[in-house]
Amino acid sequence: METRGGAWVVMAGWCVFSSGAVTAFLLWVLLRVSQAQGYFLPFRQPETCDHNQYFDISALTCVQCGDNQKQDAQGTSCVCLPGFQMISSNGGPDIICKKCPDNLKGVTEDGWDCISCPSGLTAEGKCHCPTGHILVERNVNGTLLPQANCELCDDTENSFTKANALENRCIRCEPTFINASRSCACSEPNILTGGLCISNKGSFPSHLLSTARLGELGMSSASEWFAKYLQSTAIACWMYANLTSCQALGNMCVMNMNSLDTVTVDACGLFQLVFEKTAGLSTVHSISFWRQNLPWLFYGEQAGLAPQILSTAPLPANFSFTGQNQQNTKLKFVAASYDIRGYFLKWQTLEGGVLQLCPDTETRLNAAYSFGTTYQQSCEISISKILADFPTPVFYDVYLEYTDKNQHQNIWAVPVLNLNLQHNKLFVNQDSDPSKWILTRRIFLVDAISGRENDLGSQPRVIRIATQISLSISLVPNTKNGNIYPPLITIAYNDIDIKDPKSQSVKVSFSVKYEMNQGEAFVQTNIALGVLGGLAILSSLLKTAGWKRRIGSPMIDLQTVMKFLLYYAGDLANVFFIITVGTGLYWIIFFKAQKSVSVLLPMPVQEERFVTYVGCAFALKALQFLHKIISQITIDIFFIDWERPKGKVLKAIEGEGGVRSATVPVSIWRTYFVANEWNEIQTVRKINPLFQVLTVLFFLEVVGFKNLALMDSSSSLSRNPSSYIAPYSRILRYAVTTALWLVIGIIQIVFFAAFYERFVEDKIRQFVDLCSMSNISVFLLSHKCFGYYIHGRSVHGHADTNMEEMNMNLKREAENLCSQRGLVPNTDNQTFQIAVSGQMRQHYDRIHETLTRKNGPARLLSSSASTFEQSIKAYHAMNKFLGSFIDHVHKEMDYFIKDKLLLERVLGMEFMEPMEKSIFYSDESYSFSSMLYYGNEATLLIFDLLFFCVVDLACQNFILAAFLTYLQQEIFRFIRNTVGQKNLATKTLVDQRFLI
């Protein structure tokens, strides 16, 4: 029995397992089939269902109604057919209907009972009553009457009642009907308008212009809203002082852009008429423009009134960038909002994007009201979205909430400058003269009502959108506590002709800008420009005078004037640079560091003069830079070889078959080597240009110094990506860039001079040492009668020797066992500034001409010799002449050595003219480097900086500016080297192929 029972258990388990497995298999098959077919269903809309079907909101399809039922008005449920009463309902389409008896063919309004209808039935099977009667189906306690009664409302003087819109209750007639006709009917000669009965007496205009002004489209559009409600609201406001009617009338005037015209009587004309007719009423809050019962729409039409309102009385509150509990660090704007019918909606703050049509996060939207933050927002919005979001306009009276010195909360009315306002068909608010402006108060964002021509339920023909809203905050001059004048809202509307809302779109913008009177800053800038410009003229005159001495020409000619202009361009570039850097640093320091606000950043329009100064500085500095490059590549330079031949050798005579003795030729390789080193140091700088550009870019983009250029009060180098990022100020971008560039450049120069040249290498001094080791002197003329001399004559007599002797000579020199390297005995001074006499220069030119012309003078060179041989002879002649000149051989062209006076060094000119003798000025500062990039680092640094800033100001892109700056550095370096090599090869007969 136990075995048989166990078998039954096993069999039962197997059956259960088998049935479960089969079920799982079937479910798997169904799942695979459904996946193979895809998750799709037919697309149905409620309006596609038949009259006896309803739309199931769960299954999203049409479902058949029950017996004796049909689709309800909404299409999502079922109702009983006429003549059928409802006996069961669970909500929605789940109902049961039953046919009414033949003697009770009507159905009550609620559909639950059948009732007799003596006055007949409606199409829906309900009881019908004549006009002016109300339907009564039940007693007061809810008991169903045997038959429906139609009760006539009493319109006599006893009650003055009439049936309501649903005809189920008697209500009191409109008071205007009773007042005009002492009944519920508006009979002639009274006028029925907008649901009001108006007595045809008095001076109210009978001919009204019920059109909407479309100033932008150049036409007027018939408006069903104005035609229906303009006259009635105006009369109700005037005759009955109805508050909502007065607000509605004001709204219509605002919808017409607050435009006034003495010829036609439209919404604003009616408002002005009511305003004048109610002159006997008191004002609101002692404001003459705000009449009791009326909205405050205008400030007045008097000429010059707008400037008084905007810049006479400052707000009695102090604003700051930082403060306790963030008090008065934000602009707390509040608005009283009204609907189109004049009903007050609520007080609301403007935070959260109330006036900003462009969608964004709440944090970024609210950043518009952070004091000191310049705000800009723009986007493009679909017309269909605007129509869906703004079916009716909402009107706003904007106020600024502030805390006074006594910690009391107050509000200040914010004036509005509506650019679409027309006064006698003139757009006065678009005039540049503020005295012609007419300020208003109320605004709206979108008007999709006044453009409906025939039916208020139809699509509007035209909609009006506030496409530009700008909030201006002006700082009181010379304030130290952040006092501001009343803010100004500038608004511009666009009239959009509706054709296809889904394909049409409109661009909208919202901005907040801060401004202050920059007149004093402009005056101070002009004073600085005048003073420094005068000093620049004086400096240029001194440079021109020094240049005239150095070229040995006392005459003032066109060349002199051009030279003066070139010098003046460089000095004036420095003036503009100093002014712009000083201005930029002033704004970034005083604006970002202040707590109680005393200065505000210039607006983009006010920055134009500053940008012009930067452009002038760059253009003039570029002219100075090109002038210096041309001066450097047109110098006269010659390498004097002091080496003398060592003995004689036998040399075969070409064409004669014999030999004869000749002096051992001096190797040219030392000259080539020195010339090549001179070529290499031509573009050596005290800074690393690539490091300079990359470091500045690193601090701007990576460290975040560029955030200091944002037009907000924050001094933080990092910003939250989710927060609002203010636009950049061009002045602050320039200030941050110049500060970083100059600091990094100066650090590089100091490091180069204090460390690198001392402990690594000093290429300028190394070049002078190389000249001494090579027994080569450098004679350089930058002007006709002025130049530089590097004395490289070896103290050992010769330099073309072997390694052993070279090391021995260096050892003797280190142990002071030989004379010093200086030109003057027992001195080390090897570099000089030289002022050569006219006679010496003439002799130099006669020899030098053969180096630059194919045929030299016949008295110096054989006319039968080849061009190359003539050049060789000219080279040796020049080498011999300059060597003998340095050795005082030519008494008629002698020179003497002296030190420059301190004033001569400061002014950069020589007081003594080299009349009979040339003058060698001791030069321990290696001023010959002024013929190289090395000696013009300040000019190069400022030129690169201005190039970087000009590109950035034009493109607002630091990375692009850095790339183009480095590119121009490399291009000019290449040009300088290439042209310098060619000039060096031409002037010294050094083969250009040996110059690297």
DAPEBEL-V474081 format. One record per residue. RES is the residue in one letter. PHI is phi in whole degrees, 0 to 359 (999 if undefined). Layout:
res & phi
RES & PHI
RES & PHI
This chain:
res & phi
M & 999
E & 295
T & 294
R & 293
G & 296
G & 296
A & 296
W & 296
V & 297
V & 296
M & 295
A & 296
G & 298
W & 297
C & 295
V & 300
F & 297
S & 295
S & 295
G & 295
A & 295
V & 297
T & 299
A & 299
F & 296
L & 297
L & 298
W & 296
V & 296
L & 297
L & 298
R & 295
V & 296
S & 295
Q & 292
A & 293
Q & 281
G & 92
Y & 270
F & 229
L & 207
P & 292
F & 269
R & 234
Q & 242
P & 304
E & 287
T & 272
C & 285
D & 290
H & 293
N & 257
Q & 235
Y & 233
F & 269
D & 281
I & 286
S & 269
A & 277
L & 56
T & 208
C & 274
V & 234
Q & 290
C & 288
G & 284
D & 295
N & 58
Q & 230
K & 216
Q & 291
D & 280
A & 296
Q & 279
G & 87
T & 249
S & 205
C & 235
V & 228
C & 287
L & 291
P & 304
G & 89
F & 238
Q & 258
M & 268
I & 248
S & 205
S & 206
N & 254
G & 90
G & 75
P & 278
D & 276
I & 228
I & 232
C & 246
K & 226
K & 290
C & 285
P & 295
D & 294
N & 277
L & 232
K & 276
G & 273
V & 240
T & 297
E & 299
D & 277
G & 85
W & 268
D & 227
C & 261
I & 210
S & 277
C & 238
P & 296
S & 266
G & 100
L & 242
T & 272
A & 297
E & 270
G & 82
K & 264
C & 287
H & 247
C & 235
P & 294
T & 298
G & 90
H & 256
I & 242
L & 272
V & 238
E & 250
R & 222
N & 290
V & 298
N & 275
G & 96
T & 289
L & 289
L & 284
P & 299
Q & 214
A & 288
N & 248
C & 248
E & 262
L & 274
C & 288
D & 276
D & 259
T & 280
E & 296
N & 295
S & 225
F & 52
T & 242
K & 209
A & 289
N & 282
A & 296
L & 274
E & 56
N & 233
R & 200
C & 269
I & 234
R & 288
C & 294
E & 303
P & 304
T & 292
F & 296
I & 296
N & 291
A & 278
S & 234
R & 53
S & 201
C & 266
A & 245
C & 257
S & 267
E & 296
P & 271
N & 291
I & 245
L & 264
T & 212
G & 59
G & 81
L & 245
C & 255
I & 250
S & 291
N & 278
K & 223
G & 101
S & 253
F & 287
P & 299
S & 266
H & 250
L & 247
L & 265
S & 265
T & 242
A & 266
R & 287
L & 238
G & 297
E & 289
L & 277
G & 73
M & 202
S & 242
S & 238
A & 299
S & 237
E & 295
W & 294
F & 294
A & 298
K & 273
Y & 237
L & 298
Q & 295
S & 294
T & 294
A & 296
I & 293
A & 297
C & 289
W & 285
M & 278
Y & 243
A & 52
N & 289
L & 295
T & 293
S & 295
C & 297
Q & 295
A & 296
L & 297
G & 299
N & 298
M & 295
C & 296
V & 295
M & 297
N & 267
M & 66
N & 55
S & 280
L & 240
D & 213
T & 286
V & 273
T & 257
V & 248
D & 244
A & 299
C & 290
G & 297
L & 296
F & 297
Q & 296
L & 297
V & 297
F & 299
E & 287
K & 291
T & 256
A & 296
G & 285
L & 283
S & 284
T & 267
V & 262
H & 54
S & 60
I & 262
S & 295
F & 277
W & 245
R & 272
Q & 302
N & 78
L & 255
P & 286
W & 271
L & 254
F & 237
Y & 265
G & 125
E & 253
Q & 294
A & 294
G & 83
L & 285
A & 301
P & 300
Q & 295
I & 293
L & 274
S & 219
T & 251
A & 252
P & 287
L & 293
P & 281
A & 209
N & 251
F & 248
S & 214
F & 278
T & 225
G & 193
Q & 290
N & 57
Q & 58
Q & 285
N & 56
T & 257
K & 233
L & 276
K & 265
F & 273
V & 234
A & 221
A & 272
S & 254
Y & 227
D & 272
I & 293
R & 274
G & 95
Y & 281
F & 288
L & 268
K & 182
W & 276
Q & 213
T & 282
L & 279
E & 292
G & 92
G & 85
V & 299
L & 260
Q & 254
L & 287
C & 286
P & 286
D & 192
T & 290
E & 297
T & 297
R & 288
L & 295
N & 286
A & 297
A & 298
Y & 252
S & 278
F & 299
G & 94
T & 264
T & 286
Y & 239
Q & 220
Q & 216
S & 211
C & 195
E & 240
I & 240
S & 290
I & 296
S & 297
K & 292
I & 297
L & 296
A & 286
D & 277
F & 231
P & 295
T & 228
P & 284
V & 242
F & 252
Y & 232
D & 255
V & 265
Y & 228
L & 254
E & 273
Y & 213
T & 249
D & 277
K & 295
N & 268
Q & 64
H & 264
Q & 273
N & 224
I & 232
W & 235
A & 294
V & 263
P & 288
V & 236
L & 251
N & 273
L & 291
N & 268
L & 294
Q & 244
H & 240
N & 54
K & 68
L & 245
F & 278
V & 293
N & 282
Q & 267
D & 284
S & 285
D & 269
P & 297
S & 293
K & 266
W & 289
I & 240
L & 274
T & 232
R & 235
R & 266
I & 225
F & 216
L & 261
V & 223
D & 241
A & 250
I & 255
S & 295
G & 273
R & 273
E & 274
N & 242
D & 218
L & 291
G & 267
S & 272
Q & 288
P & 293
R & 285
V & 224
I & 238
R & 244
I & 234
A & 282
T & 276
Q & 224
I & 235
S & 231
L & 251
S & 249
I & 241
S & 249
L & 275
V & 291
P & 299
N & 62
T & 283
K & 243
N & 238
G & 74
N & 280
I & 233
Y & 278
P & 304
P & 298
L & 232
I & 262
T & 256
I & 228
A & 229
Y & 251
N & 243
D & 264
I & 256
D & 281
I & 282
K & 236
D & 226
P & 303
K & 290
S & 261
Q & 270
S & 212
V & 217
K & 268
V & 233
S & 213
F & 220
S & 215
V & 231
K & 231
Y & 243
E & 216
M & 215
N & 291
Q & 265
G & 300
E & 295
A & 295
F & 296
V & 296
Q & 296
T & 296
N & 295
I & 297
A & 298
L & 296
G & 293
V & 294
L & 292
G & 296
G & 296
L & 296
A & 295
I & 296
L & 298
S & 297
S & 293
L & 296
L & 295
K & 294
T & 293
A & 297
G & 297
W & 296
K & 298
R & 296
R & 286
I & 264
G & 70
S & 235
P & 274
M & 277
I & 263
D & 235
L & 298
Q & 297
T & 295
V & 297
M & 297
K & 294
F & 300
L & 296
L & 293
Y & 296
Y & 293
A & 299
G & 293
D & 291
L & 293
A & 299
N & 295
V & 297
F & 299
F & 295
I & 297
I & 295
T & 292
V & 295
G & 298
T & 296
G & 298
L & 294
Y & 300
W & 292
I & 290
I & 282
F & 284
F & 281
K & 286
A & 269
Q & 283
K & 252
S & 280
V & 287
S & 233
V & 223
L & 232
L & 294
P & 298
M & 285
P & 308
V & 293
Q & 286
E & 278
E & 300
R & 297
F & 299
V & 298
T & 297
Y & 298
V & 297
G & 298
C & 295
A & 300
F & 293
A & 297
L & 290
K & 293
A & 297
L & 295
Q & 296
F & 298
L & 295
H & 298
K & 293
I & 297
I & 297
S & 297
Q & 288
I & 272
T & 247
I & 285
D & 262
I & 222
F & 216
F & 260
I & 274
D & 265
W & 272
E & 292
R & 245
P & 299
K & 252
G & 75
K & 230
V & 224
L & 277
K & 230
A & 291
I & 262
E & 293
G & 91
E & 252
G & 73
G & 245
V & 230
R & 206
S & 280
A & 213
T & 292
V & 290
P & 292
V & 277
S & 295
I & 272
W & 296
R & 295
T & 295
Y & 298
F & 294
V & 295
A & 298
N & 293
E & 294
W & 299
N & 296
E & 289
I & 272
Q & 297
T & 247
V & 288
R & 239
K & 277
I & 232
N & 264
P & 301
L & 294
F & 297
Q & 300
V & 294
L & 293
T & 293
V & 300
L & 297
F & 297
F & 292
L & 287
E & 270
V & 272
V & 292
G & 104
F & 296
K & 296
N & 291
L & 290
A & 270
L & 286
M & 275
D & 218
S & 275
S & 284
S & 251
S & 284
L & 275
S & 238
R & 231
N & 287
P & 301
S & 278
S & 271
Y & 287
I & 253
A & 291
P & 293
Y & 276
S & 268
R & 295
I & 294
L & 290
R & 299
Y & 296
A & 296
V & 297
T & 295
T & 295
A & 298
L & 297
W & 298
L & 291
V & 297
I & 295
G & 296
I & 295
I & 299
Q & 298
I & 296
V & 297
F & 299
F & 297
A & 282
A & 273
F & 240
Y & 298
E & 289
R & 279
F & 244
V & 250
E & 201
D & 237
K & 292
I & 289
R & 291
Q & 297
F & 294
V & 296
D & 297
L & 298
C & 300
S & 294
M & 292
S & 267
N & 63
I & 234
S & 256
V & 244
F & 248
L & 232
L & 245
S & 274
H & 232
K & 298
C & 238
F & 212
G & 187
Y & 220
Y & 226
I & 248
H & 276
G & 247
R & 294
S & 290
V & 285
H & 262
G & 90
H & 207
A & 234
D & 276
T & 218
N & 274
M & 294
E & 297
E & 290
M & 297
N & 296
M & 296
N & 296
L & 295
K & 295
R & 298
E & 292
A & 293
E & 266
N & 55
L & 264
C & 218
S & 290
Q & 277
R & 280
G & 296
L & 294
V & 275
P & 306
N & 65
T & 227
D & 254
N & 285
Q & 249
T & 244
F & 218
Q & 266
I & 237
A & 244
V & 268
S & 284
G & 295
Q & 294
M & 296
R & 294
Q & 296
H & 295
Y & 298
D & 295
R & 298
I & 284
H & 291
E & 300
T & 289
L & 278
T & 244
R & 243
K & 289
N & 238
G & 272
P & 300
A & 292
R & 288
L & 260
L & 233
S & 289
S & 291
S & 269
A & 286
S & 287
T & 298
F & 295
E & 294
Q & 296
S & 296
I & 296
K & 295
A & 294
Y & 297
H & 295
A & 295
M & 294
N & 299
K & 291
F & 295
L & 293
G & 296
S & 291
F & 295
I & 294
D & 275
H & 60
V & 284
H & 270
K & 294
E & 285
M & 232
D & 280
Y & 216
F & 223
I & 249
K & 209
D & 265
K & 285
L & 289
L & 300
L & 294
E & 295
R & 292
V & 293
L & 279
G & 70
M & 213
E & 246
F & 279
M & 266
E & 268
P & 282
M & 281
E & 262
K & 240
S & 284
I & 236
F & 254
Y & 264
S & 299
D & 223
E & 275
S & 264
Y & 54
S & 288
F & 297
S & 293
S & 293
M & 272
L & 236
Y & 302
Y & 305
G & 274
N & 234
E & 298
A & 298
T & 297
L & 294
L & 296
I & 290
F & 297
D & 298
L & 297
L & 293
F & 298
F & 301
C & 291
V & 296
V & 296
D & 292
L & 296
A & 281
C & 249
Q & 55
N & 215
F & 291
I & 294
L & 298
A & 297
A & 295
F & 298
L & 291
T & 295
Y & 296
L & 297
Q & 292
Q & 299
E & 292
I & 294
F & 292
R & 295
F & 296
I & 297
R & 299
N & 292
T & 296
V & 292
G & 297
Q & 299
K & 297
N & 295
L & 296
A & 294
T & 289
K & 280
T & 241
L & 63
V & 278
D & 297
Q & 298
R & 292
F & 268
L & 263
I & 263
